[in-house]
Each structure stands twice: as C-alpha cells, then as structure tokens.
C-alpha cells in the first residue's frame, strides 16, 4: 500500500500574520473532514505533520533560542516552546477525533535528535509499525524543539520532519499544504506582480531559489525558501506538491489524485 506524507502548514491553521497564539479551528475541522472523506474513498497509509505558527515561532523569538539552548533562561524557553506546541497539537487531536479520525500523536522531541540544526537521528520504527498495523491510523507529528548534540537543543521544522519521513518511509508522494497556492517568483502577499511557478525541476531549481524569499511574519524556519531547500536536500525522486490548504476542497483533491492549483516539484 502506498504511503503519503502530509504537511499541514502553520500559516494555514493559525493566525500567523498577527503572531497571536490562536488556532483556526474552522480550518482544522475542514481539513479533518476532507482527510476523512479522501481516506474512505482511497485508502492509503498517511503520516501527517503540522506546523507551528506563532505557537512555536513566538516563544522561540521571545526567548532568543533560535541559535541553541545554553543558559538557564534558554532552557526555560526550550521547555515553554515545547509546551506551547503540545497545546496546538492537542487542539488538532481534539478536532481530528471529533471528526472520526484515528489520529495518533508522536512527540518529535522523543524520537528526533539534531546536530547543529540538522536532523541526525530519527527513530522512525514506531511510525512505520503504526501505519503497518492499520492504514486508518494517522501518526501526527509537529514542528518542535528537540535535543541537539551541538547546540543543546534546536528548532526542528515541520518541513524538515516531512523531508526525513518522506525519505525514510519510502513515501510515493509528499503534500505540502500552505497558505498560498504554490511557489511564486516573489512573495504574492507583498508583490502583485508575483507569478506562480507551476513546476520545479533540476533545470530551474537554482533560478527559483534565487527569487524565493523567506517568511514575511515571525518564522524561525525561513518560510518558503526553507521549505524548498529541505525538499531539494532530502526529497529527490519523490512526487512533491505545494498547494493552498486554505482553499476548500484542495486537500481532498490532492489526496485523491485530482488536479490541484499549486507547484509540482520533481527533483
């Protein structure tokens, strides 16, 4: 049975622009409903990872720990950031359960170790066994702070987790749901002349990277550029789609193999 890894972008499910730690419960509920419908029609193994939005980026910035954890105040920030992400994950769990999904939380800081902000160890066997047990089970991970052999602790983005899982699980495809319809030549939220990039491959990757910017809000993972760099680093050979998760029906169509407005990536 095929495996899909889904990223639920923090910008799509939180009030990222205002940096308020509030989730968009209506969007999360719609995502859950589309996910349930798609799995009923097209059973497959699915692993999901949700982003952080202000729940993670806020405390990391507040405590100044994007560069690592050393001082007692850094340690406090590390723990508070994780606590905040647990709060967001609990909201996901509650809504997904209410929608009838068999979602199973997996804590990244209990199975991932980084080295200077790069994933060096990811114990994926429990995730592999969960999806092998029953394809209705959806392991749910999230962007977090994890132990780091060089920096004490560091941020692991949802994109980095998705990239590692896509490779380790032998996924056929990776779906990256964001709050914009794919990758653009510049930030479409700031530049009316921004043009969508329908496809990225080895021939135009460098050109696209040269124009793609980071996040316009508080985002310690460098936004769309960081996302694209993670894909180029770890997901060569896989089908990758970047699409707008806030558009009603987009997730259902993506999961069931229908056309979705966005950017296809084949590296």
Secondary structure, DSSP 8 states (H G I E B T S, - for coil): --EEEEEE-HHHHEEGGGTEEEE-HHHHHHHHHHHHHHHHHS--EEEEEE--THHHHHHHHHHT-TT---SHHHHHHHHHHHHHHHHHHHHHHHHHHHTT-EEEE--GGGTEEEETTEEEEE--HHHHHHHHH-TTEEEEEE-EEEEETTTEEEEE-HHHHHHHHHHHTT-SEEEEEESSSSEESS-TTT-TT--EE-EE-TTTHHHHHHH----SSS-TT-HHHHHHHHHHHH-TTSEEEEEETTSTTHHHHHHTT---SEEEE--
